[in-house]
Amino acid sequence: MLTIEKQEGSGLICTWSTKTKTEKLAGAIRQDNVTVIFADEDNLFDTRPLSENEMELCAQESGAGKGGATIAVCYLMKRR
């Protein structure tokens, strides 16, 4: 689950939660006022709205992080 906790201008403070952990994210709304980018301590995320209640969220990790895993994955996120 992605929760936007605070917005100041184009900047966002968020929480990314799974069943096993929670991480803080920093985000920014791009100049197109549609696309949003996020970063946590070891991942980069891009989001793109697909409809009023859905967005695609893609995550990237270079492999230089804690676990050494290189990933690129996209999720369909639905508003609750």
VOBA-1610 file (N, C-alpha, C; in pm, whole numbers, padded with zeros to 5 digits, always signed):
BEGIN
Met+00085-00116+00000Met+00000+00000+00000Met+00090+00124+00000Leu+00054+00220-00079Leu+00124+00348-00085Leu+00034+00453-00021Thr+00084+00519+00083Thr+00007+00621+00153Thr+00080+00754+00145Ile+00014+00856+00090Ile+00072+00990+00085Ile+00039+01057+00217Glu+00142+01089+00295Glu+00125+01146+00427Glu+00127+01299+00427Lys+00206+01355+00334Lys+00220+01501+00331Lys+00258+01546+00192Gln+00205+01662+00151Gln+00242+01722+00024Gln+00273+01869+00047Glu+00387+01913-00005Glu+00423+02055-00006Glu+00463+02089-00148Gly+00380+02167-00217Gly+00406+02196-00358Gly+00407+02066-00436Ser+00516+02041-00509Ser+00527+01917-00585Ser+00595+01805-00507Gly+00637+01834-00384Gly+00704+01733-00301Gly+00607+01650-00219Leu+00639+01522-00202Leu+00554+01429-00129Leu+00637+01351-00026Ile+00577+01323+00087Ile+00631+01229+00185Ile+00530+01116+00195Cys+00577+00993+00177Cys+00486+00879+00167Cys+00538+00762+00249Thr+00451+00664+00266Thr+00486+00536+00326Thr+00448+00425+00230Trp+00540+00333+00208Trp+00518+00216+00124Trp+00514+00097+00217Ser+00401+00026+00223Ser+00384-00084+00318Ser+00350-00214+00247Thr+00411-00322+00293Thr+00373-00456+00252Thr+00331-00530+00379Lys+00301-00656+00369Lys+00263-00733+00486Lys+00378-00748+00585Thr+00503-00735+00536Thr+00618-00761+00621Thr+00700-00638+00660Lys+00684-00526+00589Lys+00764-00409+00627Lys+00703-00280+00576Thr+00752-00170+00633Thr+00709-00035+00595Thr+00833+00050+00572Glu+00832+00130+00464Glu+00944+00219+00434Glu+00891+00358+00402Lys+00969+00459+00435Lys+00938+00597+00400Lys+00986+00623+00257Leu+00910+00703+00184Leu+00945+00743+00048Leu+00943+00894+00037Ala+01029+00948-00046Ala+01022+01087-00087Ala+00975+01086-00232Gly+00887+01178-00268Gly+00835+01180-00404Gly+00828+01321-00460Ala+00811+01328-00591Ala+00795+01456-00659Ala+00700+01440-00776Ile+00608+01535-00789Ile+00519+01538-00904Ile+00594+01608-01017Arg+00602+01542-01132Arg+00677+01600-01244Arg+00601+01718-01305Gln+00665+01793-01390Gln+00609+01914-01451Gln+00482+01887-01533Asp+00461+01764-01577Asp+00340+01733-01653Asp+00217+01723-01562Asn+00237+01732-01428Asn+00131+01721-01328Asn+00056+01587-01335Val+00121+01484-01389Val+00061+01352-01401Val+00155+01247-01342Thr+00277+01245-01390Thr+00376+01146-01350Thr+00435+01182-01214Val+00455+01079-01129Val+00515+01100-00998Val+00633+01005-00985Ile+00745+01055-00934Ile+00861+00971-00906Ile+00878+00961-00755Phe+00930+00848-00709Phe+00954+00824-00567Phe+01091+00760-00549Ala+01147+00774-00430Ala+01271+00705-00394Ala+01265+00669-00247Asp+01317+00550-00215Asp+01343+00516-00076Asp+01493+00491-00067Glu+01540+00426+00039Glu+01685+00414+00056Glu+01753+00324-00047Asp+01679+00237-00114Asp+01744+00149-00210Asp+01666+00125-00340Asn+01554+00193-00361Asn+01473+00174-00481Asn+01430+00308-00541Leu+01405+00305-00670Leu+01345+00418-00742Leu+01212+00369-00797Phe+01109+00455-00794Phe+00976+00419-00840Phe+00926+00526-00937Asp+00859+00484-01042Asp+00788+00573-01134Asp+00642+00533-01132Thr+00553+00630-01134Thr+00411+00599-01139Thr+00346+00671-01256Arg+00241+00609-01306Arg+00164+00667-01416Arg+00018+00632-01393Pro-00070+00732-01388Pro-00212+00701-01371Pro-00267+00632-01495Leu-00355+00534-01471Leu-00421+00463-01581Leu-00568+00499-01587Ser-00625+00532-01472Ser-00764+00575-01462Ser-00777+00653-01331Glu-00898+00694-01298Glu-00918+00768-01174Glu-00882+00686-01051Asn-00893+00553-01059Asn-00870+00467-00943Asn-00756+00367-00958Glu-00678+00378-01066Glu-00568+00285-01088Glu-00444+00358-01136Met-00327+00306-01096Met-00202+00357-01148Met-00103+00243-01160Glu-00011+00259-01252Glu+00099+00165-01267Glu+00215+00218-01185Leu+00275+00134-01103Leu+00392+00171-01024Leu+00504+00076-01063Cys+00614+00130-01111Cys+00729+00049-01151Cys+00846+00078-01057Ala+00911-00029-01011Ala+01023-00018-00918Ala+01151-00066-00985Gln+01262+00000-00948Gln+01392-00036-01002Gln+01493-00037-00887Glu+01578-00138-00888Glu+01688-00144-00791Glu+01812-00190-00865Ser+01923-00121-00843Ser+02044-00146-00921Ser+02122-00270-00880Gly+02097-00323-00764Gly+02177-00436-00716Gly+02288-00394-00624Ala+02309-00263-00611Ala+02413-00213-00522Ala+02362-00198-00378Gly+02233-00225-00355Gly+02175-00212-00222Gly+02214-00324-00129Lys+02144-00334-00018Lys+02175-00429+00088Lys+02183-00573+00040Gly+02080-00617-00033Gly+02073-00757-00073Gly+02145-00790-00201Gly+02184-00691-00278Gly+02254-00714-00403Gly+02165-00759-00518Ala+02034-00753-00502Ala+01943-00798-00607Ala+01915-00685-00706Thr+01919-00716-00835Thr+01882-00621-00939Thr+01740-00654-00981Ile+01652-00552-00975Ile+01512-00577-01010Ile+01457-00467-01099Ala+01357-00502-01174Ala+01272-00408-01246Ala+01135-00476-01251Val+01036-00414-01188Val+00904-00475-01178Val+00798-00367-01179Cys+00681-00397-01235Cys+00570-00303-01236Cys+00447-00367-01171Tyr+00374-00286-01096Tyr+00252-00329-01026Tyr+00134-00244-01070Leu+00017-00303-01069Leu-00106-00229-01087Leu-00157-00194-00947Met-00165-00067-00916Met-00212-00021-00785Met-00356+00027-00800Lys-00443-00013-00707Lys-00583+00027-00710Lys-00616+00103-00582Arg-00690+00213-00597Arg-00730+00294-00483Arg-00828+00214-00397Arg-00810+00223-00265Arg-00902+00159-00170Arg-01004+00257-00123
//
